[in-house]
């Protein structure tokens, strides 16, 4: 696991400034505390920070092939590297290291850019082919590892694991993408391929970009797609058995490490299943870690401790306090652009706590998208029947009921759920789906900012039309897996864990498992009254029945309470000092004052819009001013 950065000259064969590469690399030091490296040649330069996990003694980067024609920097883990190495050796390739990095170089010699199809794992890499004067950028199937690239005024393509590495380049334009800012206030993050800067792009998951010196840079190419059709003809019992086998294999693959290894453990079914499978393969207790909160609605420490007792792990837990929000400034710098998923704080705290004892941790990430665990999927299954009520009547009924209900003043309450469901009831499917995720709807965003050209709902509609799912609910599982999972959740985990030099591996992201479950009938996964049906059935052979029956809480923090309590002063300053931090004058001051005032007074729960404003202010101060 590493951080990477680099420069490719699009026009000529100029040797990049080594000092610039060093500055880019220095901004990634947290991602790789074990080693660093910089290498340059005519028209290219690569830099790496390394967290040594496999091939600890000999896997230094940048890495070159035998004749020096290929140069590589790589971030991630290739879980099938041993099988690939054996196959390549049978074809005459000779290896000088034990690192999975070298496998990529030899695969490229065999297959060129198609090498990505052979890789099982999480990865982002940059490979320079000096002979062909080409650069290949690639990202794993499900977007577990990030990769940004941008274009400078003087004809360079710069790239890196984090946006802040690119910002070390003085000729990179800093013009904001106002559409990206609008998306941020809608979703809490900037979805790929955009970034907050017009000159910078995020390489989407399962895409590769080949750049040849002197040629125009075209769009990235998709090299893999998860397919939900055609459906497999297997019984539910057979599907449960096969799912268990694939989960076990996925976990086993992710246990290879030359450093201490542990696991994140919440009170939910996803991480519990992963930990139970881990324990099957280890001859010692799994080291498990949980972060908790003083507010009972958000705290899962007791549930996690019960799972740990049942499985037999060596369990540790820690309490997160509001003062831990000071960590926000450091995290904002690592993200490099506005991001406000509130779970970034507990994820970072859990990662830092876990890193005190281990270097690699397995997680249950991706279980909700794979098996249908979110409440919104059940509501969408119900919504198919609710739409039999004519739209105008649905909207009238919802409006009337919302008018008589009191305003929600806090999150994770029954009243908030009822109000959200009524809003969704009135919408068509895509807007209904968005209503369960968005911070502000389109009209509110347009009131806060000048209306942007285009909207993520239009992008989602295009994705659904191009996707493989045909079931009206499964279309949103596919959308979440391809967009929300990599753009929000994977990026959060990558940034939060790498900020303290921890590698996180997610067995539910295994390709074989993903492809098998995606092609199963949707009813095996979720419905009006069921969620994670398949995973729950498998879990009965591993865990107490109560684990699978617990309601999903998610990994959030009590944002509403924190903004009115420990963060009250900073929250008040958002409106009072708006002109001092919103130097571009992009925000509507009256609406900012309304959101902040209503929330602090306890009349309305505007926690997430206000949190988004707070994170945006920190971004302006920590990153945009660099």
C-alpha positions in Angstrom: 0.0 0.0 0.0 1.5 3.3 -1.1 1.1 6.8 -2.4 2.1 7.6 -5.9 2.6 10.8 -7.9 4.1 11.7 -11.3 4.6 13.9 -14.3 4.3 13.1 -18.0 5.3 15.7 -20.7 2.5 15.7 -23.3 4.5 17.8 -25.8 8.2 17.1 -25.6 10.8 14.9 -23.9 11.7 17.3 -21.2 13.1 15.7 -18.0 10.8 16.8 -15.2 12.0 18.9 -12.3 13.1 16.4 -9.6 12.5 19.0 -6.9 8.9 19.3 -8.0 8.5 15.5 -7.8 10.0 15.6 -4.3 7.5 18.2 -3.2 4.6 16.2 -4.7 5.9 13.1 -2.9 6.3 14.9 0.4 2.6 15.6 0.5 2.0 11.8 0.5 4.4 10.9 3.3 1.6 9.7 5.5 0.6 7.0 2.9 4.1 5.4 2.9 6.2 5.9 6.0 8.5 2.9 5.2 10.3 4.1 2.0 10.3 6.8 -0.7 11.6 6.9 -4.2 11.8 9.3 -7.2 12.9 8.4 -10.8 13.0 10.6 -13.9 13.6 10.1 -17.6 13.1 12.0 -20.8 9.5 13.2 -20.6 8.5 11.5 -17.4 8.9 11.4 -13.7 7.6 9.1 -11.0 7.5 9.3 -7.2 6.4 6.9 -4.5 5.8 6.6 -0.8 5.7 3.0 0.4 3.9 1.2 3.2 5.5 -2.2 3.0 3.1 -5.1 3.3 4.3 -7.8 0.8 7.9 -8.1 -0.3 8.9 -5.8 2.5 12.6 -6.1 1.9 12.8 -5.8 -1.9 9.7 -4.0 -3.2 11.0 -0.5 -3.6 9.4 1.9 -6.1 9.5 3.3 -8.7 10.3 -0.1 -10.1 11.7 -0.8 -13.6 11.9 -3.9 -15.7 15.2 -5.5 -16.7 16.1 -3.3 -19.7 14.8 -0.1 -18.1 12.1 0.5 -20.8 9.2 0.2 -18.3 8.8 2.2 -15.1 6.0 1.7 -12.5 4.5 3.2 -9.4 1.7 1.2 -7.8 -0.7 1.6 -4.9 -2.7 -1.4 -3.6 -2.5 -5.1 -3.3 -2.7 -7.8 -6.0 -4.2 -10.9 -4.2 -3.5 -13.3 -7.0 0.1 -12.2 -7.5 1.6 -15.6 -6.7 -0.5 -17.4 -9.3 0.4 -14.8 -11.9 4.1 -15.0 -11.0 4.1 -18.7 -11.5 2.4 -18.4 -14.9 4.8 -15.8 -16.0 7.8 -17.7 -14.8 6.6 -20.7 -16.9 6.7 -18.4 -19.9 10.3 -17.4 -19.2 10.0 -14.3 -17.1 12.6 -13.9 -14.4 11.8 -12.0 -11.2 14.2 -10.1 -9.0 11.8 -9.3 -6.1 9.0 -11.0 -4.1 6.7 -7.9 -4.4 3.4 -8.0 -6.3 4.5 -4.7 -8.0 6.9 -6.6 -10.2 4.1 -8.9 -11.5 2.5 -5.8 -13.1 5.6 -5.0 -15.1 6.0 -8.5 -16.5 2.2 -8.7 -17.3 2.5 -5.5 -19.3 5.3 -7.1 -21.3 2.9 -9.9 -22.1 -0.4 -8.2 -22.5 0.1 -4.5 -22.7 -2.8 -2.4 -21.3 -5.0 -5.5 -21.1 -3.0 -6.7 -18.1 -5.6 -5.1 -15.9 -8.0 -8.0 -16.7 -5.7 -10.5 -15.0 -5.4 -8.5 -11.7 -7.4 -9.5 -8.7 -7.2 -6.9 -6.0 -7.4 -3.2 -5.2 -5.0 -1.0 -7.2 -4.1 2.3 -8.9 -0.9 2.5 -10.9 1.0 4.6 -13.4 3.2 2.8 -15.9 5.6 4.6 -18.3 6.6 2.8 -21.5 9.7 4.8 -22.5 10.0 3.0 -25.8 6.5 3.8 -26.9 6.6 7.2 -25.1 3.3 6.3 -23.4 1.8 6.6 -20.0 -0.8 4.1 -18.7 -3.0 5.0 -15.7 -5.3 2.4 -14.4 -7.7 1.9 -11.5 -9.3 -1.3 -10.0 -12.7 -2.6 -10.8 -14.6 -1.2 -7.8 -12.5 1.9 -7.1 -10.9 1.0 -3.8 -7.8 3.0 -4.6 -8.0 6.6 -5.9 -6.1 8.3 -8.8 -6.3 12.0 -9.9 -4.8 13.5 -13.0 -4.6 17.1 -14.2 -3.3 19.3 -17.0 -0.9 22.2 -16.4 -0.5 25.4 -18.4 2.9 24.3 -19.7 1.8 21.0 -21.3 2.3 18.5 -18.4 0.0 15.8 -17.2 0.4 15.5 -13.4 -1.1 12.7 -11.4 -1.3 11.3 -7.8 -3.0 9.3 -5.2 -4.3 12.5 -3.5 -5.3 15.8 -5.0 -2.9 17.6 -2.7 0.1 16.1 -4.5 -1.1 17.7 -7.8 -1.5 21.0 -6.1 2.2 21.1 -5.4 2.6 21.9 -9.2 2.6 25.7 -9.6 1.4 25.6 -13.2 -1.8 23.6 -12.4 -4.8 25.9 -12.9 -7.0 26.5 -9.8 -10.3 27.5 -11.4 -13.2 25.9 -9.5 -15.7 23.7 -11.2 -19.0 25.2 -10.0 -20.9 22.1 -11.2 -18.6 20.0 -8.8 -19.4 22.4 -6.0 -23.1 22.0 -6.6 -22.7 18.2 -6.6 -20.9 18.5 -3.3 -23.8 20.3 -1.7 -26.2 17.7 -3.1 -24.2 14.6 -2.2 -21.5 15.5 0.3 -18.7 14.6 -2.2 -17.6 15.3 -5.7 -18.4 12.4 -7.9 -15.9 11.1 -10.5 -14.8 12.0 -13.1 -15.0 15.6 -11.9 -12.9 17.2 -9.2 -13.4 20.6 -7.5 -10.9 22.0 -10.0 -11.8 22.2 -13.7 -8.2 21.2 -14.7 -8.2 18.0 -12.6 -10.1 14.7 -13.1 -10.7 11.6 -11.1 -10.0 8.4 -13.0 -13.3 6.4 -12.6 -13.3 2.8 -11.3 -12.6 0.1 -13.8 -11.1 2.6 -16.2 -7.7 3.1 -17.8 -6.2 6.0 -19.6 -3.4 5.6 -22.2 -1.5 8.8 -23.1 1.0 9.0 -25.9 3.4 12.0 -26.2 2.3 14.3 -29.0 -1.3 12.9 -29.3 -4.5 14.4 -28.0 -5.6 13.0 -24.6 -8.8 11.2 -25.1 -11.4 10.0 -22.5 -10.6 7.1 -20.2 -11.7 3.6 -21.3 -13.8 1.3 -19.2 -12.2 -2.1 -19.0 -14.7 -4.0 -16.8 -18.4 -3.8 -15.8 -20.3 -5.7 -13.1 -23.2 -7.5 -14.8 -26.6 -8.1 -13.2 -27.9 -9.9 -16.3 -28.4 -12.7 -17.4 -29.6 -14.2 -14.1 -28.2 -17.5 -12.8 -30.7 -20.4 -12.4 -29.8 -21.6 -8.9 -31.9 -22.3 -5.9 -31.7 -20.0 -2.8 -30.0 -22.8 -0.8 -27.4 -23.3 -3.5 -26.8 -19.6 -3.6 -26.3 -19.4 0.2 -23.7 -22.3 0.1 -21.8 -20.8 -2.9 -21.8 -17.3 -1.3 -20.3 -18.7 1.9 -17.6 -20.5 -0.1 -16.7 -17.3 -2.0 -16.7 -15.1 1.1 -14.3 -17.6 2.8 -12.0 -17.6 -0.2 -12.1 -13.8 -0.4 -11.2 -13.4 3.2 -8.4 -16.0 2.9 -6.9 -14.1 0.0 -6.7 -11.0 2.0 -4.8 -12.5 4.9 -1.4 -12.5 3.2 0.8 -10.0 5.0 4.3 -9.7 6.5 3.1 -7.3 9.1 0.5 -7.5 12.0 -3.1 -7.9 10.8 -6.5 -7.2 12.5 -10.1 -6.2 11.7 -12.7 -3.5 12.1 -15.7 -4.8 14.0 -19.0 -3.0 14.5 -22.2 -4.5 15.8 -23.5 -5.3 12.3 -23.6 -8.4 10.2 -21.0 -7.4 7.5 -17.9 -7.0 9.7 -19.1 -9.8 11.9 -19.1 -12.3 9.0 -15.7 -11.1 7.9 -14.2 -11.6 11.4 -15.8 -15.0 11.8 -14.2 -16.2 8.5 -10.9 -14.7 9.5 -11.0 -16.6 12.7 -11.4 -19.8 10.8 -8.1 -19.3 9.0 -5.9 -18.0 11.9 -4.4 -20.0 14.7 -4.6 -17.1 17.1 -7.5 -14.7 18.1 -8.3 -12.0 15.6 -7.4 -8.6 16.9 -10.7 -6.6 16.4 -11.3 -2.9 17.0 -14.4 -0.7 17.6 -15.0 3.0 18.0 -18.1 4.2 20.0 -20.0 7.3 21.0 -21.5 8.5 24.3 -24.9 9.0 22.4 -26.7 5.6 22.5 -28.3 6.1 19.1 -24.9 6.0 17.5 -23.0 3.6 19.8 -22.5 -0.1 18.8 -19.8 -1.0 21.3 -21.9 -3.5 23.3 -23.1 -5.2 20.1 -19.5 -5.4 18.8 -18.3 -6.8 22.1 -20.9 -9.5 22.0 -19.8 -10.5 18.5 -16.2 -10.5 19.7 -17.1 -12.8 22.6 -18.9 -15.2 20.3 -16.2 -15.4 17.7 -13.3 -15.3 20.2 -11.4 -12.2 19.1 -8.9 -10.1 21.1 -11.1 -7.1 21.2 -10.4 -3.4 21.9 -12.7 -0.4 21.9 -12.4 3.3 22.3 -14.8 6.2 22.8 -14.9 9.1 20.4 -15.4 12.6 21.9 -16.6 15.8 20.2 -13.1 17.2 20.7 -11.9 14.6 18.2 -13.5 16.8 15.5 -10.2 18.8 15.5 -9.0 15.9 13.3 -11.2 17.4 10.6 -8.5 19.9 9.5 -6.0 17.2 8.8 -8.5 15.1 7.0 -9.7 17.9 4.8 -6.1 18.5 3.6 -5.8 14.9 2.6 -9.0 14.9 0.7 -7.9 17.9 -1.2 -11.4 18.9 -2.1 -14.7 19.5 -0.3 -16.0 16.3 1.3 -18.4 16.1 4.2 -19.6 12.5 4.9 -19.7 12.7 8.6 -18.5 9.1 9.0 -15.1 10.2 7.9 -14.4 11.2 11.5 -15.2 7.8 13.2 -13.4 6.1 10.3 -10.3 8.1 10.9 -10.5 7.6 14.6 -11.0 3.9 14.2 -8.1 3.7 11.7 -5.8 5.6 14.1 -6.8 3.4 17.0 -6.3 0.2 15.0 -2.9 1.4 13.7 -1.6 1.4 17.2 -1.6 -2.4 17.1 -1.7 -3.6 13.5 -0.7 -2.4 9.9 -3.5 -4.2 8.0 -7.2 -4.4 8.9 -10.0 -6.2 7.1 -13.4 -4.5 7.0 -17.0 -5.3 6.0 -17.2 -2.4 3.5 -19.4 -3.1 0.4 -21.8 -5.5 2.1 -24.8 -3.1 1.8 -24.3 -2.5 -1.9 -23.7 -6.1 -2.7 -26.4 -7.8 -0.6 -29.0 -5.0 -0.5 -28.6 -3.7 3.0 -29.8 0.0 2.8 -33.3 0.9 3.9 -33.8 2.8 0.6 -33.8 -0.5 -1.3 -36.7 -1.8 0.7 -38.5 1.5 0.2 -37.9 1.4 -3.5 -39.3 -2.1 -3.7 -42.4 -0.8 -1.9 -42.4 2.3 -4.1 -43.1 0.2 -7.2 -46.5 -0.5 -5.7 -47.0 3.0 -4.3 -46.6 4.4 -7.8 -50.0 2.8 -8.6 -51.4 5.9 -6.8 -51.3 8.8 -9.4 -48.5 11.2 -9.0 -50.6 14.3 -8.3 -52.5 12.5 -5.6 -49.3 11.2 -4.0 -47.8 14.7 -3.9 -51.0 16.1 -2.4 -51.1 13.4 0.3 -47.5 13.8 1.2 -47.7 17.6 1.3 -50.6 17.4 3.6 -49.1 14.9 6.0 -45.8 16.8 6.1 -47.6 20.0 7.0 -49.1 18.5 10.1 -46.0 16.7 11.3 -43.6 18.6 13.5 -40.1 19.4 12.2 -37.3 16.9 12.9 -34.7 18.4 15.3 -32.2 15.6 15.3 -31.0 12.7 13.2 -31.8 9.0 13.5 -35.2 9.5 15.0 -38.5 7.9 14.0 -39.9 11.3 13.1 -37.0 12.0 10.7 -37.6 8.6 9.0 -41.3 9.3 8.6 -40.7 12.7 7.1 -38.0 11.4 4.7 -40.3 8.5 3.6 -43.2 10.9 2.9 -41.0 13.1 0.7 -39.8 10.0 -1.2 -43.4 8.8 -1.5 -44.2 11.8 -3.6 -41.3 11.4 -6.0 -40.6 9.4 -9.1 -38.0 6.6 -8.6 -34.8 8.5 -9.3 -35.7 11.5 -7.2 -37.0 9.1 -4.5 -33.6 7.3 -4.4 -31.8 10.7 -4.3 -34.0 11.8 -1.4 -32.5 9.2 0.9 -28.9 10.3 0.1 -28.8 14.0 -0.8 -27.9 16.8 1.6 -29.9 19.5 -0.2 -32.2 19.0 -3.1 -31.7 20.6 -6.5 -33.9 23.7 -5.7 -32.0 24.3 -2.4 -28.6 24.0 -4.0 -29.7 26.4 -6.7 -30.7 28.8 -4.0 -27.4 28.4 -2.2 -25.3 28.8 -5.3 -25.9 30.1 -8.8 -27.6 27.3 -10.8 -25.0 25.0 -12.3 -25.1 23.5 -15.8 -26.2 19.9 -15.4 -27.0 17.8 -12.4 -26.0 14.5 -11.0 -29.5 13.1 -11.4 -29.0 13.5 -15.2 -25.7 11.6 -14.9 -27.4 8.8 -12.8 -30.2 8.5 -15.4 -27.6 8.0 -18.1 -25.7 5.4 -16.0 -28.9 3.4 -15.4 -29.7 3.4 -19.1 -26.2 2.1 -19.9 -26.1 -0.3 -17.0 -26.9 -4.0 -17.0 -29.6 -4.3 -14.3 -33.2 -4.5 -15.4 -35.0 -4.9 -12.1 -36.1 -1.5 -11.0 -34.6 -1.9 -7.5 -31.5 -3.6 -8.6 -30.7 -0.7 -10.9 -30.0 1.3 -7.8 -27.8 -1.4 -6.3 -25.8 -1.1 -9.5 -25.7 2.7 -9.3 -24.6 2.6 -5.7 -21.9 0.0 -6.4 -20.5 2.0 -9.3 -20.9 5.6 -7.9 -21.6 6.0 -4.2 -19.4 3.1 -3.1 -16.1 4.3 -4.8 -16.8 8.1 -4.8 -17.8 8.3 -1.2 -17.2 5.2 0.9 -14.0 3.8 -0.6 -12.4 7.2 -0.9 -13.3 7.9 2.8 -11.7 4.7 3.9 -8.6 5.2 1.8 -8.0 8.7 3.0 -8.9 8.1 6.7 -6.8 4.9 6.9 -3.8 6.1 4.8 -3.6 9.2 6.9 -2.2 7.0 9.6 -0.4 4.5 7.4 -3.0 1.7 7.8 -4.0 -0.6 5.0 -7.7 -1.6 4.9 -8.9 -4.7 2.8 -12.5 -5.4 2.0 -13.3 -9.0 1.2 -16.8 -8.1 -0.1 -15.1 -6.3 -3.0 -13.8 -9.7 -4.3 -14.5 -9.9 -8.1 -15.7 -13.5 -8.0 -18.1 -12.8 -5.1 -19.3 -9.6 -6.7 -20.0 -11.2 -10.1 -21.8 -14.2 -8.5 -24.1 -12.2 -6.2 -24.9 -9.6 -8.9 -26.2 -12.3 -11.2 -28.5 -13.8 -8.6 -32.2 -12.9 -8.5 -32.8 -9.6 -6.7 -35.3 -11.4 -4.3 -32.3 -13.3 -2.9 -30.9 -10.0 -1.7 -33.6 -7.6 -0.7 -37.3 -6.8 -1.0 -40.1 -4.8 0.7 -39.6 -6.7 4.0 -36.1 -8.1 3.7 -32.6 -6.8 3.4 -29.4 -8.9 3.1 -31.4 -12.0 2.9 -28.6 -14.0 1.4 -25.9 -12.8 3.8 -28.2 -13.4 6.8 -28.9 -16.9 5.7 -25.1 -17.6 5.5 -24.5 -15.9 8.8 -26.7 -18.3 10.7 -24.0 -20.9 10.3 -21.4 -18.5 11.8 -23.0 -16.2 14.3 -25.8 -15.8 16.9 -29.2 -15.2 15.2 -29.5 -11.8 16.9 -26.6 -10.4 14.9 -28.4 -10.7 11.6 -31.6 -9.3 13.0 -30.2 -6.1 14.3 -31.4 -2.9 12.5 -28.8 -1.2 10.5 -27.4 2.0 12.0 -24.6 3.0 9.7 -21.3 4.5 10.8 -22.2 8.0 11.6 -21.6 10.6 14.3 -24.1 12.8 16.2 -23.5 15.7 14.0 -26.6 17.7 15.1 -25.6 17.5 18.7 -21.9 18.3 18.1 -22.8 21.4 16.0 -25.0 22.7 18.8 -22.4 21.7 21.5 -18.7 21.3 21.1 -18.6 22.9 17.6 -21.1 25.6 18.4 -18.6 28.5 18.1 -17.3 27.3 14.8 -20.8 26.8 13.5 -21.9 30.3 14.5 -18.9 31.8 12.7 -20.0 30.2 9.4 -22.7 32.9 8.9 -21.1 35.7 10.9 -17.7 35.5 9.1 -19.1 34.3 5.7 -17.4 37.1 3.7 -14.0 36.3 5.2 -14.0 32.7 4.1 -16.3 32.6 1.1 -13.9 35.0 -0.7 -15.3 34.1 -4.2 -18.8 35.2 -3.0 -20.4 31.9 -4.3 -22.8 31.4 -1.4 -26.1 33.0 -0.7 -25.5 34.7 2.7 -29.2 34.8 3.7 -29.6 31.1 3.2 -26.4 30.3 5.1 -27.7 32.5 8.0 -31.1 30.7 7.9 -29.6 27.2 7.9 -27.2 28.0 10.7 -29.7 29.9 12.8 -32.5 27.4 12.6 -30.2 24.5 13.5 -28.5 26.2 16.4 -31.9 27.3 17.8 -33.1 23.7 17.7 -36.1 24.6 15.5 -35.0 22.4 12.5 -32.4 19.7 12.0 -30.1 21.2 9.3 -27.1 19.2 10.6 -25.9 18.0 7.3 -26.1 21.2 5.3 -24.4 23.1 8.1 -21.8 20.3 8.4 -21.2 20.7 4.6 -20.7 24.4 5.1 -18.2 23.8 7.9 -16.2 21.3 5.9 -16.2 23.7 2.9 -14.8 26.5 5.1 -12.1 24.2 6.3 -11.3 23.2 2.7 -10.9 26.9 1.8 -8.6 27.5 4.7 -6.5 24.3 4.5 -6.3 23.5 0.8 -7.5 26.2 -1.5 -5.2 28.8 0.1 -2.1 26.7 -0.6 
